[in-house]
Amino acid sequence: MKIEQLVYTGEHSVDRFTINPSLIFAFGDREILENQLLVQDLIQNYPNAIFSGCSTAGEIIGETVTDGKVIVTAIEFESVTMQSAKVSLQDIEFNSFEAGKKLVSQFSPDGLKHVFVVSDGLKVNGTDLVKGIADELPENVTLTGGLAGDGANFSKTVIIEPDGVVATETVAAIGFYGDALQIGFGSRGGWDSFGLDRLVTKSKENVLFEIDGQPALDLYKSFLGDKAKELPSSGLLFPLSMRDSEDRAPVVRTILGINEEEKSLTFAGDIPEGSFVRLMKANTDRLINGAEEAAVAAKNGKRESPEFALLVSCVGRKLVLKQIVEEEVECVSEVLDKPVITGFYSYGEIAPFDQDTLCELHNQTMTITTFREL
């Protein structure tokens, strides 16, 4: 595996890579991506490469976190092969479960080892997307990925489709094939829950209407105090911990939008009726420790260190950590023995917690996918 990276600001032409990439990741500022100049250059220079990427709420390169740039990572595999797939959410009437099934149905199952998915971050139900993918995915094939971001704006997100086209309201995936590729992954949070469990008494998929029989938005605003004026962005600082059964670990849900008329909250993933929720708050030390634990899970006792790590962390973590946000990336780098790193801050993360659990949509986690070509 050969890897090269560059940082693009929109102020210069794209530097040429010295390798012949089979895969190009590009994560960065939505307006720069929508300008198309970068991707047009990359398509022209590398017509045989498969693309993956999206708009972000911050970009990761090495141990650095940036804003307003695009991080491009080119990878040349020696023996790993890939297939790509994409689905327009408009074509399936924004049915996220069907989008997941349709996406995976485009892959040949023979030899498929891992799928990495990027999705529009605002027009998708991430829980249903993951369920649809899992429903169609062959057994023992792993899945990771993330939802595109748009800073703390929540206005529009875009992804880069496998052919390099920048599109909105779309989901795309790369399927990796062959025994030569060693994949690791892990996902952890680090947020502290507080207060009592509260019962979800009315919801529909990812829209929450009532908690304990009270309008969800009114109750949530009462928790936030002065921060309620800054919704929905301030909701990133106070996510909900949700558990829908006694035997499952809680998952975190972050607000994507509010509806003042309905007094409802819209989340990136489902909040089922009958589930229990708790408010959460940040502890910076615990967040950084969570990132370290995710890296330990991704390494999973392997003797050989990964060559490449793709990090998907949540915009809420970035807003909380502020000037020390790079510390969570630095600790991941240290645990993984300093591989080449790229990634982005997202509106949702897709991964199992570790090797032996089901894949789920997460919010407010550090999610890591590691690659090594044997």
N, C-alpha and C positions, 0 to 999 in steps of 0.2 A: 504494500500500500504506500503510495506516494501522495503527500498532501502539501498544498500551498495555499496561502491566504493573502487577501488584500483588503484594505479599507477604502471605500468609495464615498466621497463627499458630494459628488455632483459637479465638482469644479474642474475636473480633468477627464481625459479619456482613460479607458480601462487599461491598466498594465497587462501585458501578456504573461501567461504562466509558462514555465519551462517544461511542464508536464503535459500529457495529453489526457485531460480529465474525462472520466466516464460518468462522474456525478458532480454536480455543482450545487452547493447550498448558498442561498443568499437571504439574509435576515436584516431588516432595517426599516428606515423611515418610509412611511406610506407615500408621501409626496414625491420622494426621489424615485421610488419604484414605479409610481404611476406615470412619471415623466418618460419612462420606457427607454431612455438612452442607454442606461446600463445594460438592461437585458438584451436589447438589440445588438449591442457590441458583443455580448457573451454568446448569443445565438450565432452571430456571424463568424466569430472566431472558433467556436466549438460546436459545430452543427450536430455532432454525434453524441453530445453529452445529454444526460437526463438532469432536469432541474427540480429543485425543491426549495421552498422558502415562503416567507410571508412578511407582512408589515408587523411591527413590534411596538412594545412599550419600553424599549431599550435593547441594545445589542450586546453580545458577549463575544470577546475575542481574547484568547489566552486568559489572563487574570484581570482583564480590564472590562469595564462596563461603559458603554458609550450611548449617546443619544444623537439623533439627527444624521446618522450615517448608515451605510449598508456594509455588512461584513460578508465577504464572498470567500467561500472555502471550496477549493477544487480537489477532488480525490481521484486518483488513478488506481484502480484495482488490478491485481495481476490475474486472479482466477475467479473472483466473485462475479456473478452475473446479476442483472436486475431486470425487473419489469416495472411499468408504471401504470397508474390508473387515475381517472378523475371523474367527478360527478358534479353536474350543475344542480344546486339546490332548487332552482326554479323548475327544472325539468321534472322533478319528482314532488313538486308542490310543497317544498320545504319540509318533507317528511324525513326527519333525520335518521330514523331507524332504517327506512328503505335506502337512504343514501349510503349507509354503512354496508348493507347487503350488496347493493349494486356495485359499490367500490371494489369489494373483495372478489366478487364474481368475475371480475376482469383478469384476475391472476390465475396462472396455471398452478395447481396445488403441488405438483411434483417438485420436490426439492426446496419448496418455499420455507424459509427459516425465520424471517422477521419482516414486519411491516412497519414503516414509519409514515405517519399521517399528519398533514397540516390542513386546517379547516378555517373557513371564515369564522371570525370570533363573535359575531353578533347575531347572525341569522340562523344559528344552528342550536339544537338541543344536544349538548355534548354527551349527556347520559345516554340518550337514545342512539346517537351516532356510534358510541362504543358498543352498545348492546347489538346493534345491527351488524357491525364488523365481527364481533365475537360469534354471532349466530352463524355466520358464513365461513369463518376462518377455520382451516384445518386444525385438528388437535396438535398441540405442542408447537404451534407457530406463535411467536410472541409479538406483541404490539406496543408501540410507544408513539408519542407525538404531542401536538399542542394546538391550541386555538390562537389564531392571529390576534395581534393587539393594535392599538392606535393611541399610544400614550395613555393619559388619563382622560381622553376625550370621549370615547365610546360613541363615535359618530360613524365611522366606516373602517372596514378592514379589507385587505386584499391578500391573496396568495399568489405564488408563482406556480403555474401548472407545469407538468413535466416537460412540455415543449418550450418552456420559457415565457409563455404568455402570462401577463399580469391580469388577474381576474378577481371579481368579487362574487360573493354568494356561491362559492365553489368549495369542494373538498377534493384533495389529491393525496396520493400515496405512492411510496416506492416500496416494492417487494424485493427483498434480498434473498439470493439463492446460493446454495452450496455449502459443503462442510468446511470450506476454508475460512469461513467467517465466524469469529467468536464474538457473541453479543452479551453484554451485561446491562443491567438496569436497576434502578432503585428510585424510590420517591418518599420523601418525608416532609413534614411541616414544621412544627415547633411552636405553634400557637397555643395559648392557654385559654381554656374555656372557664367561664364563671357563671354564677347564678344557678337557678333551678332548670331542670329539664322542662321544656314547654311543648305541648302537644300541637301538632299541625292538624287543625280542624277543617280547613278548606283549602284545597290546592288543585291545580290542573297541570300535570307534567312539571314544567320548570317555573310556573307562576304560583306564588304563594299569596293567598287571599286572607286567611285567618289563622291566628295562633291563639290557642285557649279561648276560642270563640270571639276574639277581638280582631278588628281590622289590622292586618299585618303591618302596613305602613305606619299607622298611628303608634302601634306598640314599639316598632323598631325606632321611630323618631324619638320616643320617650327615653330610649337607652342612649341615644347619641347626643342629646342636649343641643348645644350650639352647633355641633358638627352636622346636625340634620339639615341645615341650610345649604350644605355643600353636596348633598346627595345628587346623583348616585356615586360620584367619585369618592366621597368620604366613607361609603360603605366598604371600600377596599381595606379600610383600617379596622373594621369590625365585622368580620365574616361570621357565618353560623356553622357550628358543628352539628352534623346531622347523623342520626342512626335510625335505620328503618327496621332493624330487628336486633334482638339481644345478642345473637351470635356473630354479628358483623362489626368490624372496627368502624368507628365514626369516620365520615368523610367531611371535608370542608366545602362550603358553598359560599360564593361571593356574588354580590348583587351586580347585575349588568344594567338594570334600569328600574324605574319606578313609574307607577300610574296613579296620579293624584285622584282621579275620578273613581277608580275602582279600589283605591287604597291598597294596592297590591305591589309586590316586589317580584321582579323577574331575575332568575338566576341562570348561571351557565349550565347547570344540570338540574335534574329532577329533585323536587321536594315532595315526596308522596304523602297523601293524607294518612294519618295514623303514625307517622314518624315523629321522632322527638328531636328538638333543636335546642341548642344553647348558644348564647352569644360568646364570641371569642375576642381576645385582645392580644397584642403583640408583646413579646419579651425579646429584645434584640439578641441576647445571648442564646436563648432557646432557638431562635430562627437560624442562627449561624450553626449551632450544634445540629439542627435538623438537616442542614445541607451536608454536613460532614457525615451524618448517619446514612444519608442517601448514597453518598459516594462509597461508603463501606459496603452497603447492600449491593451496589453495582459491581464492586470488585469481587465480592462473594468468594473470598478465599483463593482466587486464582493466583498462581505463581507469576504468570506473565502479565505485565501491565498493559493496559489498552494503548493503542496508538492514537486513537481519536475519541473525543467525548463530545456529545451534543447535549447541552444543558437547556432545559425549558423551566424557567422559574416564573413566579407570578408577579404581575405588576404591583399587587398589594404588598408583597415583600419589599420591593424596591422603594415604594413610598414610605414604608416604615423605617427601613434601614438607612435611607438617605445617603449621607456622605460615607457611610461605612458599608455600602452595598457590595463593594468589591471583596469584602472579607468572606462572604459566603462562597464566592467563586474561587478565591485563593485557597480556602480549606478543601474544597473539592479537588483542586489541582494537586495539592499536597498528598491527599489520600491516594489519588490515582497515579502518582509518580510523574506528574507534569506532562500529560499527553498534549497533543494539539487540541485546542478547545474552541468551539463556537457555540452559539445558542442565542436565545432571546427571552425577553420578559413578555408574558402571555396573558390571555384572558381565560386560560384553562389548560391543565396539563393532563396528558393521557399516558397511563402506565399502571402496571401492578405496583403494590407497595414493595414487593421483592419477588424472588424467583418462584415462590410457591403459592402466590395468591392471584386472584382474578384481576384482569385489567379493569380499571375504572377511570372515570373523569374525576380529576382533583382540582381544587382551587387552593391557592396560597401554599403550594408545595415547591420544593426544588426537585425536579425530575431529571434523571440522568440516563442517557443511553451511551454505552461504550462499544467501540468497534476495534477488533484486531484481526488482521488477515494472517492466517497460519501458513 
